[in-house]
Amino acid sequence: MSRTGWWGTKRAWQVVALGLVVAAAGYLLTAPIYQPQSECSGGATYSSTGELVSEWDTCEPATSLLAAGDMPYIAGVVAPVLLAVLPLAARGRAWTVLSVLSATCLVVYVMLGGLSVGLFFVPGALCAVVGAVLRRPQAAPPA
């Protein structure tokens, strides 16, 4: 069986889209960007005359999503990876349908999450759109 029609520009754009989405998700899962809601404790030191000498705040340091183990946030970051992998798991007519579905869902994800993590996935969503718009490669005619 020949794999002539499997690899082409369309598939290459989808692979690049997956790589960019995985890179963004990896950064969001491992970078210290998660700050749990907590009360900061602070204090101050005053001199005997009542002058402020020093003050301090102690808050929990930011941590990664994986270290915090906050599953709803982790699932929200992993979802675009699953969307980007969809077209790579199919061939034929399903490939075309899943390409469009994947690109559409990634664009919607970017728009809905634009003020939080959505902007990290813009490059991957753009590549997925290009991959969805390109025509499917035609199999070579038999010799």
N, CA, C and O atoms as CSV, one atom per row, in Angstrom:
chain,resi,resn,atom,element,x,y,z
A,1,MET,N,N,0.840,-1.171,0.000
A,1,MET,CA,C,0.000,0.000,0.000
A,1,MET,C,C,0.884,1.233,0.000
A,1,MET,O,O,1.790,1.349,0.826
A,2,SER,N,N,0.642,2.116,-0.881
A,2,SER,CA,C,1.445,3.325,-1.016
A,2,SER,C,C,0.897,4.424,-0.113
A,2,SER,O,O,-0.317,4.563,0.033
A,3,ARG,N,N,1.775,5.190,0.483
A,3,ARG,CA,C,1.382,6.282,1.348
A,3,ARG,C,C,1.551,7.617,0.625
A,3,ARG,O,O,1.805,8.639,1.263
A,4,THR,N,N,1.416,7.612,-0.670
A,4,THR,CA,C,1.631,8.798,-1.476
A,4,THR,C,C,0.717,9.939,-1.053
A,4,THR,O,O,1.175,11.075,-0.925
A,5,GLY,N,N,-0.564,9.662,-0.833
A,5,GLY,CA,C,-1.527,10.700,-0.508
A,5,GLY,C,C,-1.550,11.095,0.954
A,5,GLY,O,O,-2.278,12.016,1.322
A,6,TRP,N,N,-0.780,10.432,1.798
A,6,TRP,CA,C,-0.839,10.722,3.233
A,6,TRP,C,C,-0.100,12.001,3.587
A,6,TRP,O,O,-0.644,12.838,4.306
A,7,TRP,N,N,1.101,12.173,3.112
A,7,TRP,CA,C,1.903,13.327,3.487
A,7,TRP,C,C,1.855,14.374,2.388
A,7,TRP,O,O,2.020,14.067,1.208
A,8,GLY,N,N,1.630,15.586,2.785
A,8,GLY,CA,C,1.600,16.690,1.838
A,8,GLY,C,C,1.606,18.000,2.608
A,8,GLY,O,O,1.829,18.025,3.819
A,9,THR,N,N,1.359,19.073,1.897
A,9,THR,CA,C,1.396,20.385,2.544
A,9,THR,C,C,0.307,20.513,3.595
A,9,THR,O,O,0.531,21.084,4.663
A,10,LYS,N,N,-0.851,19.993,3.298
A,10,LYS,CA,C,-1.972,20.064,4.247
A,10,LYS,C,C,-1.604,19.369,5.557
A,10,LYS,O,O,-1.810,19.916,6.640
A,11,ARG,N,N,-1.061,18.167,5.447
A,11,ARG,CA,C,-0.668,17.411,6.637
A,11,ARG,C,C,0.477,18.119,7.362
A,11,ARG,O,O,0.522,18.121,8.593
A,12,ALA,N,N,1.397,18.716,6.613
A,12,ALA,CA,C,2.519,19.433,7.235
A,12,ALA,C,C,2.016,20.603,8.081
A,12,ALA,O,O,2.499,20.812,9.193
A,13,TRP,N,N,1.052,21.368,7.565
A,13,TRP,CA,C,0.492,22.473,8.337
A,13,TRP,C,C,-0.191,21.966,9.598
A,13,TRP,O,O,-0.127,22.614,10.643
A,14,GLN,N,N,-0.844,20.816,9.508
A,14,GLN,CA,C,-1.510,20.262,10.677
A,14,GLN,C,C,-0.502,19.775,11.723
A,14,GLN,O,O,-0.741,19.897,12.924
A,15,VAL,N,N,0.603,19.234,11.270
A,15,VAL,CA,C,1.652,18.802,12.197
A,15,VAL,C,C,2.279,20.014,12.883
A,15,VAL,O,O,2.542,19.980,14.085
A,16,VAL,N,N,2.517,21.080,12.128
A,16,VAL,CA,C,3.056,22.314,12.715
A,16,VAL,C,C,2.065,22.889,13.724
A,16,VAL,O,O,2.462,23.343,14.797
A,17,ALA,N,N,0.775,22.869,13.380
A,17,ALA,CA,C,-0.256,23.353,14.304
A,17,ALA,C,C,-0.230,22.551,15.600
A,17,ALA,O,O,-0.305,23.119,16.690
A,18,LEU,N,N,-0.124,21.234,15.480
A,18,LEU,CA,C,-0.052,20.392,16.680
A,18,LEU,C,C,1.184,20.729,17.504
A,18,LEU,O,O,1.102,20.826,18.728
A,19,GLY,N,N,2.326,20.910,16.849
A,19,GLY,CA,C,3.543,21.256,17.577
A,19,GLY,C,C,3.416,22.574,18.328
A,19,GLY,O,O,3.856,22.683,19.472
A,20,LEU,N,N,2.817,23.574,17.692
A,20,LEU,CA,C,2.648,24.869,18.353
A,20,LEU,C,C,1.663,24.792,19.513
A,20,LEU,O,O,1.864,25.428,20.548
A,21,VAL,N,N,0.617,24.028,19.341
A,21,VAL,CA,C,-0.369,23.866,20.415
A,21,VAL,C,C,0.244,23.095,21.583
A,21,VAL,O,O,0.009,23.442,22.740
A,22,VAL,N,N,1.021,22.061,21.294
A,22,VAL,CA,C,1.688,21.297,22.362
A,22,VAL,C,C,2.702,22.174,23.093
A,22,VAL,O,O,2.819,22.096,24.316
A,23,ALA,N,N,3.429,23.000,22.361
A,23,ALA,CA,C,4.396,23.906,23.002
A,23,ALA,C,C,3.690,24.894,23.920
A,23,ALA,O,O,4.153,25.135,25.035
A,24,ALA,N,N,2.581,25.469,23.472
A,24,ALA,CA,C,1.831,26.412,24.305
A,24,ALA,C,C,1.270,25.717,25.541
A,24,ALA,O,O,1.346,26.253,26.647
A,25,ALA,N,N,0.707,24.525,25.354
A,25,ALA,CA,C,0.154,23.786,26.494
A,25,ALA,C,C,1.258,23.383,27.464
A,25,ALA,O,O,1.075,23.449,28.679
A,26,GLY,N,N,2.400,22.967,26.931
A,26,GLY,CA,C,3.526,22.612,27.804
A,26,GLY,C,C,3.993,23.785,28.635
A,26,GLY,O,O,4.291,23.638,29.820
A,27,TYR,N,N,4.057,24.945,28.018
A,27,TYR,CA,C,4.450,26.142,28.772
A,27,TYR,C,C,3.419,26.452,29.855
A,27,TYR,O,O,3.779,26.713,31.003
A,28,LEU,N,N,2.148,26.425,29.493
A,28,LEU,CA,C,1.104,26.764,30.465
A,28,LEU,C,C,1.040,25.755,31.610
A,28,LEU,O,O,0.683,26.120,32.730
A,29,LEU,N,N,1.378,24.508,31.348
A,29,LEU,CA,C,1.321,23.497,32.407
A,29,LEU,C,C,2.534,23.522,33.316
A,29,LEU,O,O,2.433,23.130,34.479
A,30,THR,N,N,3.683,23.971,32.819
A,30,THR,CA,C,4.907,23.876,33.626
A,30,THR,C,C,5.448,25.206,34.126
A,30,THR,O,O,6.257,25.217,35.054
A,31,ALA,N,N,5.040,26.312,33.556
A,31,ALA,CA,C,5.547,27.618,33.992
A,31,ALA,C,C,4.866,28.027,35.304
A,31,ALA,O,O,3.717,27.660,35.548
A,32,PRO,N,N,5.565,28.774,36.134
A,32,PRO,CA,C,4.953,29.202,37.405
A,32,PRO,C,C,3.986,30.365,37.182
A,32,PRO,O,O,4.311,31.516,37.477
A,33,ILE,N,N,2.804,30.059,36.663
A,33,ILE,CA,C,1.822,31.096,36.361
A,33,ILE,C,C,0.555,30.973,37.199
A,33,ILE,O,O,-0.312,31.845,37.133
A,34,TYR,N,N,0.435,29.927,37.969
A,34,TYR,CA,C,-0.789,29.679,38.729
A,34,TYR,C,C,-0.634,30.235,40.132
A,34,TYR,O,O,0.261,29.830,40.874
A,35,GLN,N,N,-1.512,31.170,40.495
A,35,GLN,CA,C,-1.504,31.748,41.839
A,35,GLN,C,C,-2.835,31.404,42.498
A,35,GLN,O,O,-3.869,31.974,42.151
A,36,PRO,N,N,-2.807,30.474,43.447
A,36,PRO,CA,C,-4.077,30.128,44.096
A,36,PRO,C,C,-4.623,31.325,44.873
A,36,PRO,O,O,-3.867,32.189,45.318
A,37,GLN,N,N,-5.939,31.360,45.026
A,37,GLN,CA,C,-6.526,32.446,45.807
A,37,GLN,C,C,-6.175,32.218,47.260
A,37,GLN,O,O,-6.521,31.192,47.845
A,38,SER,N,N,-5.498,33.167,47.823
A,38,SER,CA,C,-5.126,33.062,49.233
A,38,SER,C,C,-4.978,34.459,49.797
A,38,SER,O,O,-4.820,35.440,49.071
A,39,GLU,N,N,-5.033,34.514,51.071
A,39,GLU,CA,C,-4.846,35.781,51.743
A,39,GLU,C,C,-3.356,35.953,52.005
A,39,GLU,O,O,-2.682,35.042,52.484
A,40,CYS,N,N,-2.872,37.112,51.687
A,40,CYS,CA,C,-1.482,37.413,51.996
A,40,CYS,C,C,-1.424,37.922,53.424
A,40,CYS,O,O,-2.282,38.686,53.865
A,41,SER,N,N,-0.407,37.491,54.131
A,41,SER,CA,C,-0.237,38.008,55.489
A,41,SER,C,C,0.866,39.053,55.449
A,41,SER,O,O,1.895,38.862,54.802
A,42,GLY,N,N,0.652,40.099,56.109
A,42,GLY,CA,C,1.631,41.178,56.092
A,42,GLY,C,C,1.796,41.744,57.486
A,42,GLY,O,O,1.084,41.385,58.425
A,43,GLY,N,N,2.728,42.610,57.581
A,43,GLY,CA,C,2.974,43.226,58.872
A,43,GLY,C,C,3.900,44.408,58.715
A,43,GLY,O,O,4.342,44.738,57.615
A,44,ALA,N,N,4.176,45.022,59.811
A,44,ALA,CA,C,5.045,46.191,59.789
A,44,ALA,C,C,5.776,46.272,61.117
A,44,ALA,O,O,5.329,45.732,62.130
A,45,THR,N,N,6.898,46.952,61.089
A,45,THR,CA,C,7.678,47.204,62.287
A,45,THR,C,C,7.703,48.712,62.505
A,45,THR,O,O,7.990,49.488,61.594
A,46,TYR,N,N,7.397,49.098,63.727
A,46,TYR,CA,C,7.374,50.528,64.064
A,46,TYR,C,C,8.412,50.820,65.127
A,46,TYR,O,O,8.704,49.971,65.969
A,47,SER,N,N,8.964,52.009,65.089
A,47,SER,CA,C,9.935,52.429,66.105
A,47,SER,C,C,9.180,52.839,67.369
A,47,SER,O,O,7.949,52.869,67.382
A,48,SER,N,N,9.916,53.151,68.414
A,48,SER,CA,C,9.287,53.537,69.686
A,48,SER,C,C,8.539,54.863,69.559
A,48,SER,O,O,7.651,55.149,70.363
A,49,THR,N,N,8.887,55.673,68.560
A,49,THR,CA,C,8.195,56.948,68.359
A,49,THR,C,C,6.975,56.789,67.458
A,49,THR,O,O,6.246,57.755,67.231
A,50,GLY,N,N,6.745,55.588,66.944
A,50,GLY,CA,C,5.584,55.344,66.100
A,50,GLY,C,C,5.878,55.459,64.611
A,50,GLY,O,O,4.965,55.386,63.789
A,51,GLU,N,N,7.149,55.637,64.261
A,51,GLU,CA,C,7.517,55.721,62.838
A,51,GLU,C,C,7.553,54.331,62.222
A,51,GLU,O,O,7.949,53.354,62.858
A,52,LEU,N,N,7.128,54.272,60.969
A,52,LEU,CA,C,7.169,53.016,60.235
A,52,LEU,C,C,8.615,52.728,59.844
A,52,LEU,O,O,9.249,53.520,59.148
A,53,VAL,N,N,9.127,51.587,60.299
A,53,VAL,CA,C,10.500,51.206,59.981
A,53,VAL,C,C,10.524,50.292,58.753
A,53,VAL,O,O,11.313,50.517,57.835
A,54,SER,N,N,9.685,49.282,58.727
A,54,SER,CA,C,9.621,48.377,57.581
A,54,SER,C,C,8.261,47.698,57.549
A,54,SER,O,O,7.581,47.575,58.567
A,55,GLU,N,N,7.884,47.261,56.358
A,55,GLU,CA,C,6.657,46.488,56.229
A,55,GLU,C,C,6.900,45.362,55.242
A,55,GLU,O,O,7.795,45.451,54.401
A,56,TRP,N,N,6.114,44.309,55.338
A,56,TRP,CA,C,6.321,43.152,54.485
A,56,TRP,C,C,4.988,42.478,54.181
A,56,TRP,O,O,4.008,42.605,54.915
A,57,ASP,N,N,5.002,41.768,53.080
A,57,ASP,CA,C,3.878,40.925,52.681
A,57,ASP,C,C,4.425,39.541,52.401
A,57,ASP,O,O,5.474,39.395,51.774
A,58,THR,N,N,3.738,38.560,52.850
A,58,THR,CA,C,4.111,37.192,52.498
A,58,THR,C,C,2.909,36.525,51.840
A,58,THR,O,O,1.838,36.407,52.436
A,59,CYS,N,N,3.107,36.099,50.624
A,59,CYS,CA,C,2.067,35.399,49.868
A,59,CYS,C,C,2.639,34.063,49.407
A,59,CYS,O,O,3.852,33.860,49.366
A,60,GLU,N,N,1.733,33.172,49.066
A,60,GLU,CA,C,2.197,31.913,48.492
A,60,GLU,C,C,2.815,32.209,47.133
A,60,GLU,O,O,2.259,32.992,46.363
A,61,PRO,N,N,3.957,31.599,46.825
A,61,PRO,CA,C,4.556,31.852,45.508
A,61,PRO,C,C,3.732,31.201,44.401
A,61,PRO,O,O,3.012,30.230,44.635
A,62,ALA,N,N,3.848,31.745,43.206
A,62,ALA,CA,C,3.158,31.161,42.057
A,62,ALA,C,C,3.738,29.782,41.774
A,62,ALA,O,O,4.921,29.535,42.010
A,63,THR,N,N,2.910,28.900,41.276
A,63,THR,CA,C,3.342,27.546,40.971
A,63,THR,C,C,2.806,27.153,39.596
A,63,THR,O,O,2.057,27.909,38.978
A,64,SER,N,N,3.184,25.997,39.133
A,64,SER,CA,C,2.688,25.540,37.832
A,64,SER,C,C,1.336,24.847,38.017
A,64,SER,O,O,0.978,24.437,39.121
A,65,LEU,N,N,0.602,24.728,36.924
A,65,LEU,CA,C,-0.688,24.044,36.992
A,65,LEU,C,C,-0.517,22.578,37.361
A,65,LEU,O,O,-1.324,22.025,38.109
A,66,LEU,N,N,0.528,21.949,36.839
A,66,LEU,CA,C,0.754,20.535,37.167
A,66,LEU,C,C,1.085,20.355,38.638
A,66,LEU,O,O,0.602,19.418,39.275
A,67,ALA,N,N,1.909,21.250,39.185
A,67,ALA,CA,C,2.265,21.140,40.598
A,67,ALA,C,C,1.053,21.406,41.487
A,67,ALA,O,O,0.908,20.791,42.544
A,68,ALA,N,N,0.188,22.318,41.062
A,68,ALA,CA,C,-1.002,22.625,41.854
A,68,ALA,C,C,-2.026,21.502,41.755
A,68,ALA,O,O,-2.804,21.283,42.683
A,69,GLY,N,N,-2.026,20.796,40.638
A,69,GLY,CA,C,-2.946,19.676,40.464
A,69,GLY,C,C,-4.395,20.112,40.326
A,69,GLY,O,O,-5.297,19.352,40.680
A,70,ASP,N,N,-4.637,21.293,39.831
A,70,ASP,CA,C,-5.994,21.799,39.655
A,70,ASP,C,C,-6.552,21.248,38.348
A,70,ASP,O,O,-6.348,21.840,37.288
A,71,MET,N,N,-7.250,20.127,38.418
A,71,MET,CA,C,-7.677,19.381,37.231
A,71,MET,C,C,-8.561,20.160,36.254
A,71,MET,O,O,-8.382,19.993,35.047
A,72,PRO,N,N,-9.500,20.997,36.692
A,72,PRO,CA,C,-10.287,21.734,35.685
A,72,PRO,C,C,-9.421,22.650,34.813
A,72,PRO,O,O,-9.664,22.771,33.613
A,73,TYR,N,N,-8.432,23.281,35.399
A,73,TYR,CA,C,-7.537,24.136,34.619
A,73,TYR,C,C,-6.633,23.303,33.709
A,73,TYR,O,O,-6.376,23.684,32.567
A,74,ILE,N,N,-6.159,22.185,34.208
A,74,ILE,CA,C,-5.314,21.303,33.396
A,74,ILE,C,C,-6.110,20.786,32.197
A,74,ILE,O,O,-5.596,20.753,31.079
A,75,ALA,N,N,-7.349,20.388,32.424
A,75,ALA,CA,C,-8.197,19.902,31.327
A,75,ALA,C,C,-8.449,21.002,30.301
A,75,ALA,O,O,-8.523,20.729,29.103
A,76,GLY,N,N,-8.581,22.241,30.765
A,76,GLY,CA,C,-8.779,23.362,29.852
A,76,GLY,C,C,-7.579,23.649,28.986
A,76,GLY,O,O,-7.721,24.200,27.894
A,77,VAL,N,N,-6.395,23.287,29.450
A,77,VAL,CA,C,-5.176,23.502,28.669
A,77,VAL,C,C,-4.892,22.304,27.757
A,77,VAL,O,O,-4.297,22.467,26.691
A,78,VAL,N,N,-5.304,21.124,28.161
A,78,VAL,CA,C,-5.073,19.925,27.362
A,78,VAL,C,C,-6.085,19.804,26.212
A,78,VAL,O,O,-5.798,19.156,25.205
A,79,ALA,N,N,-7.248,20.416,26.352
A,79,ALA,CA,C,-8.294,20.325,25.324
A,79,ALA,C,C,-7.822,20.764,23.933
A,79,ALA,O,O,-8.126,20.070,22.962
A,80,PRO,N,N,-7.097,21.874,23.785
A,80,PRO,CA,C,-6.629,22.254,22.442
A,80,PRO,C,C,-5.667,21.235,21.834
A,80,PRO,O,O,-5.619,21.085,20.613
A,81,VAL,N,N,-4.912,20.542,22.661
A,81,VAL,CA,C,-4.005,19.506,22.145
A,81,VAL,C,C,-4.828,18.383,21.511
A,81,VAL,O,O,-4.498,17.896,20.430
A,82,LEU,N,N,-5.885,17.981,22.185
A,82,LEU,CA,C,-6.749,16.932,21.634
A,82,LEU,C,C,-7.438,17.397,20.352
A,82,LEU,O,O,-7.620,16.612,19.422
A,83,LEU,N,N,-7.817,18.665,20.305
A,83,LEU,CA,C,-8.428,19.208,19.088
A,83,LEU,C,C,-7.435,19.238,17.933
A,83,LEU,O,O,-7.807,18.958,16.793
A,84,ALA,N,N,-6.186,19.572,18.210
A,84,ALA,CA,C,-5.173,19.663,17.152
A,84,ALA,C,C,-4.766,18.288,16.636
A,84,ALA,O,O,-4.308,18.174,15.499
A,85,VAL,N,N,-4.924,17.244,17.443
A,85,VAL,CA,C,-4.536,15.896,17.030
A,85,VAL,C,C,-5.614,15.226,16.171
A,85,VAL,O,O,-5.331,14.266,15.454
A,86,LEU,N,N,-6.837,15.728,16.245
A,86,LEU,CA,C,-7.959,15.104,15.517
A,86,LEU,C,C,-7.676,14.835,14.040
A,86,LEU,O,O,-7.836,13.697,13.598
A,87,PRO,N,N,-7.258,15.844,13.250
A,87,PRO,CA,C,-7.097,15.564,11.822
A,87,PRO,C,C,-5.930,14.628,11.505
A,87,PRO,O,O,-5.893,14.030,10.430
A,88,LEU,N,N,-4.993,14.497,12.418
A,88,LEU,CA,C,-3.844,13.626,12.166
A,88,LEU,C,C,-4.196,12.159,12.369
A,88,LEU,O,O,-3.421,11.276,12.003
A,89,ALA,N,N,-5.357,11.897,12.949
A,89,ALA,CA,C,-5.757,10.530,13.233
A,89,ALA,C,C,-6.679,9.956,12.166
A,89,ALA,O,O,-7.209,8.857,12.334
A,90,ALA,N,N,-6.877,10.684,11.072
A,90,ALA,CA,C,-7.838,10.227,10.063
A,90,ALA,C,C,-7.248,10.306,8.666
A,90,ALA,O,O,-6.226,10.949,8.430
A,91,ARG,N,N,-7.918,9.640,7.762
A,91,ARG,CA,C,-7.562,9.681,6.339
A,91,ARG,C,C,-8.832,9.803,5.531
A,91,ARG,O,O,-9.926,9.590,6.055
A,92,GLY,N,N,-8.704,10.138,4.283
A,92,GLY,CA,C,-9.850,10.197,3.383
A,92,GLY,C,C,-10.796,11.338,3.704
A,92,GLY,O,O,-10.373,12.425,4.099
A,93,ARG,N,N,-12.073,11.077,3.529
A,93,ARG,CA,C,-13.095,12.103,3.744
A,93,ARG,C,C,-13.118,12.565,5.198
A,93,ARG,O,O,-13.313,13.749,5.469
A,94,ALA,N,N,-12.922,11.648,6.121
A,94,ALA,CA,C,-12.912,12.012,7.545
A,94,ALA,C,C,-11.800,13.010,7.846
A,94,ALA,O,O,-11.949,13.867,8.718
A,95,TRP,N,N,-10.692,12.901,7.129
A,95,TRP,CA,C,-9.572,13.822,7.330
A,95,TRP,C,C,-10.003,15.244,7.035
A,95,TRP,O,O,-9.698,16.158,7.801
A,96,THR,N,N,-10.713,15.440,5.927
A,96,THR,CA,C,-11.177,16.768,5.551
A,96,THR,C,C,-12.169,17.309,6.582
A,96,THR,O,O,-12.073,18.466,6.991
A,97,VAL,N,N,-13.102,16.488,6.991
A,97,VAL,CA,C,-14.108,16.909,7.968
A,97,VAL,C,C,-13.453,17.236,9.303
A,97,VAL,O,O,-13.759,18.263,9.908
A,98,LEU,N,N,-12.552,16.369,9.769
A,98,LEU,CA,C,-11.889,16.617,11.049
A,98,LEU,C,C,-10.942,17.817,10.988
A,98,LEU,O,O,-10.735,18.487,12.000
A,99,SER,N,N,-10.370,18.095,9.825
A,99,SER,CA,C,-9.524,19.277,9.672
A,99,SER,C,C,-10.322,20.548,9.909
A,99,SER,O,O,-9.892,21.439,10.641
A,100,VAL,N,N,-11.483,20.621,9.285
A,100,VAL,CA,C,-12.338,21.802,9.439
A,100,VAL,C,C,-12.870,21.888,10.868
A,100,VAL,O,O,-12.889,22.970,11.456
A,101,LEU,N,N,-13.300,20.766,11.426
A,101,LEU,CA,C,-13.810,20.744,12.793
A,101,LEU,C,C,-12.737,21.165,13.791
A,101,LEU,O,O,-13.006,21.948,14.702
A,102,SER,N,N,-11.535,20.653,13.624
A,102,SER,CA,C,-10.424,20.984,14.515
A,102,SER,C,C,-10.082,22.470,14.441
A,102,SER,O,O,-9.940,23.131,15.470
A,103,ALA,N,N,-9.949,22.993,13.224
A,103,ALA,CA,C,-9.599,24.404,13.060
A,103,ALA,C,C,-10.687,25.312,13.628
A,103,ALA,O,O,-10.387,26.310,14.283
A,104,THR,N,N,-11.935,24.970,13.381
A,104,THR,CA,C,-13.049,25.775,13.897
A,104,THR,C,C,-13.062,25.773,15.418
A,104,THR,O,O,-13.204,26.826,16.041
A,105,CYS,N,N,-12.917,24.612,16.010
A,105,CYS,CA,C,-12.920,24.522,17.477
A,105,CYS,C,C,-11.734,25.258,18.096
A,105,CYS,O,O,-11.876,25.891,19.142
A,106,LEU,N,N,-10.568,25.181,17.458
A,106,LEU,CA,C,-9.411,25.908,17.981
A,106,LEU,C,C,-9.621,27.416,17.906
A,106,LEU,O,O,-9.249,28.137,18.832
A,107,VAL,N,N,-10.205,27.899,16.827
A,107,VAL,CA,C,-10.476,29.339,16.709
A,107,VAL,C,C,-11.496,29.761,17.763
A,107,VAL,O,O,-11.336,30.814,18.380
A,108,VAL,N,N,-12.531,28.973,17.979
A,108,VAL,CA,C,-13.524,29.286,19.013
A,108,VAL,C,C,-12.863,29.277,20.387
A,108,VAL,O,O,-13.143,30.147,21.212
A,109,TYR,N,N,-11.994,28.309,20.642
A,109,TYR,CA,C,-11.278,28.248,21.920
A,109,TYR,C,C,-10.441,29.504,22.132
A,109,TYR,O,O,-10.433,30.069,23.225
A,110,VAL,N,N,-9.735,29.943,21.086
A,110,VAL,CA,C,-8.909,31.146,21.181
A,110,VAL,C,C,-9.785,32.360,21.468
A,110,VAL,O,O,-9.424,33.205,22.287
A,111,MET,N,N,-10.924,32.452,20.806
A,111,MET,CA,C,-11.800,33.608,21.009
A,111,MET,C,C,-12.426,33.611,22.404
A,111,MET,O,O,-12.510,34.658,23.046
A,112,LEU,N,N,-12.861,32.451,22.869
A,112,LEU,CA,C,-13.483,32.389,24.194
A,112,LEU,C,C,-12.460,32.556,25.319
A,112,LEU,O,O,-12.764,33.148,26.355
A,113,GLY,N,N,-11.273,32.044,25.118
A,113,GLY,CA,C,-10.250,32.146,26.159
A,113,GLY,C,C,-9.255,33.255,25.901
A,113,GLY,O,O,-8.160,33.249,26.463
A,114,GLY,N,N,-9.616,34.203,25.063
A,114,GLY,CA,C,-8.688,35.256,24.652
A,114,GLY,C,C,-8.128,36.084,25.786
A,114,GLY,O,O,-6.991,36.548,25.705
A,115,LEU,N,N,-8.894,36.280,26.835
A,115,LEU,CA,C,-8.406,37.105,27.940
A,115,LEU,C,C,-7.634,36.298,28.978
A,115,LEU,O,O,-7.085,36.869,29.920
A,116,SER,N,N,-7.587,34.989,28.817
A,116,SER,CA,C,-6.802,34.196,29.767
A,116,SER,C,C,-5.714,33.437,29.021
A,116,SER,O,O,-4.642,33.993,28.781
A,117,VAL,N,N,-5.954,32.194,28.649
A,117,VAL,CA,C,-4.904,31.398,28.005
A,117,VAL,C,C,-5.076,31.271,26.508
A,117,VAL,O,O,-4.204,30.720,25.836
A,118,GLY,N,N,-6.166,31.761,25.969
A,118,GLY,CA,C,-6.460,31.593,24.552
A,118,GLY,C,C,-5.405,32.160,23.626
A,118,GLY,O,O,-5.133,31.586,22.571
A,119,LEU,N,N,-4.811,33.270,23.999
A,119,LEU,CA,C,-3.821,33.911,23.122
A,119,LEU,C,C,-2.563,33.067,22.931
A,119,LEU,O,O,-1.857,33.237,21.937
A,120,PHE,N,N,-2.274,32.173,23.851
A,120,PHE,CA,C,-1.122,31.295,23.694
A,120,PHE,C,C,-1.315,30.323,22.519
A,120,PHE,O,O,-0.344,29.827,21.948
A,121,PHE,N,N,-2.561,30.065,22.174
A,121,PHE,CA,C,-2.866,29.085,21.136
A,121,PHE,C,C,-3.146,29.709,19.771
A,121,PHE,O,O,-3.516,28.989,18.843
A,122,VAL,N,N,-2.982,31.006,19.621
A,122,VAL,CA,C,-3.239,31.675,18.340
A,122,VAL,C,C,-2.367,31.127,17.207
A,122,VAL,O,O,-2.908,30.825,16.143
A,123,PRO,N,N,-1.043,30.981,17.377
A,123,PRO,CA,C,-0.239,30.454,16.261
A,123,PRO,C,C,-0.681,29.059,15.813
A,123,PRO,O,O,-0.745,28.781,14.615
A,124,GLY,N,N,-0.981,28.195,16.761
A,124,GLY,CA,C,-1.437,26.851,16.415
A,124,GLY,C,C,-2.788,26.872,15.720
A,124,GLY,O,O,-3.018,26.102,14.787
A,125,ALA,N,N,-3.680,27.743,16.165
A,125,ALA,CA,C,-4.997,27.842,15.530
A,125,ALA,C,C,-4.869,28.370,14.105
A,125,ALA,O,O,-5.572,27.904,13.209
A,126,LEU,N,N,-3.984,29.331,13.888
A,126,LEU,CA,C,-3.785,29.856,12.529
A,126,LEU,C,C,-3.238,28.783,11.593
A,126,LEU,O,O,-3.678,28.670,10.449
A,127,CYS,N,N,-2.289,28.005,12.070
A,127,CYS,CA,C,-1.751,26.913,11.241
A,127,CYS,C,C,-2.821,25.864,10.966
A,127,CYS,O,O,-2.872,25.306,9.870
A,128,ALA,N,N,-3.667,25.592,11.938
A,128,ALA,CA,C,-4.757,24.630,11.728
A,128,ALA,C,C,-5.740,25.145,10.687
A,128,ALA,O,O,-6.258,24.370,9.884
A,129,VAL,N,N,-6.000,26.455,10.697
A,129,VAL,CA,C,-6.897,27.030,9.696
A,129,VAL,C,C,-6.290,26.900,8.300
A,129,VAL,O,O,-6.985,26.546,7.347
A,130,VAL,N,N,-4.991,27.187,8.182
A,130,VAL,CA,C,-4.335,27.034,6.876
A,130,VAL,C,C,-4.394,25.578,6.428
A,130,VAL,O,O,-4.666,25.294,5.261
A,131,GLY,N,N,-4.140,24.660,7.352
A,131,GLY,CA,C,-4.205,23.236,7.020
A,131,GLY,C,C,-5.605,22.788,6.626
A,131,GLY,O,O,-5.758,21.884,5.805
A,132,ALA,N,N,-6.627,23.413,7.203
A,132,ALA,CA,C,-8.001,23.043,6.866
A,132,ALA,C,C,-8.422,23.614,5.516
A,132,ALA,O,O,-9.227,23.008,4.809
A,133,VAL,N,N,-7.885,24.767,5.161
A,133,VAL,CA,C,-8.277,25.435,3.925
A,133,VAL,C,C,-7.600,24.808,2.708
A,133,VAL,O,O,-8.173,24.795,1.619
A,134,LEU,N,N,-6.396,24.295,2.883
A,134,LEU,CA,C,-5.690,23.692,1.748
A,134,LEU,C,C,-6.433,22.471,1.231
A,134,LEU,O,O,-7.133,21.785,1.976
A,135,ARG,N,N,-6.268,22.221,-0.043
A,135,ARG,CA,C,-6.911,21.048,-0.663
A,135,ARG,C,C,-6.164,19.781,-0.297
A,135,ARG,O,O,-4.951,19.788,-0.089
A,136,ARG,N,N,-6.908,18.708,-0.225
A,136,ARG,CA,C,-6.348,17.407,0.083
A,136,ARG,C,C,-5.496,16.937,-1.105
A,136,ARG,O,O,-5.916,17.093,-2.251
A,137,PRO,N,N,-4.304,16.362,-0.855
A,137,PRO,CA,C,-3.486,15.890,-1.975
A,137,PRO,C,C,-4.158,14.724,-2.681
A,137,PRO,O,O,-4.799,13.881,-2.054
A,138,GLN,N,N,-4.002,14.693,-3.970
A,138,GLN,CA,C,-4.591,13.632,-4.766
A,138,GLN,C,C,-3.584,12.485,-4.901
A,138,GLN,O,O,-2.380,12.714,-5.018
A,139,ALA,N,N,-4.078,11.282,-4.883
A,139,ALA,CA,C,-3.197,10.119,-5.026
A,139,ALA,C,C,-2.634,10.104,-6.450
A,139,ALA,O,O,-3.297,10.509,-7.404
A,140,ALA,N,N,-1.440,9.641,-6.558
A,140,ALA,CA,C,-0.783,9.561,-7.871
A,140,ALA,C,C,-1.499,8.508,-8.715
A,140,ALA,O,O,-1.891,7.464,-8.194
A,141,PRO,N,N,-1.673,8.772,-10.020
A,141,PRO,CA,C,-2.337,7.774,-10.870
A,141,PRO,C,C,-1.451,6.554,-11.028
A,141,PRO,O,O,-0.226,6.669,-11.003
A,142,PRO,N,N,-2.055,5.389,-11.189
A,142,PRO,CA,C,-1.262,4.169,-11.341
A,142,PRO,C,C,-0.413,4.227,-12.619
A,142,PRO,O,O,-0.849,4.731,-13.653
A,143,ALA,N,N,0.768,3.712,-12.516
A,143,ALA,CA,C,1.697,3.763,-13.665
A,143,ALA,C,C,1.438,2.695,-14.668
A,143,ALA,O,O,2.136,2.615,-15.679
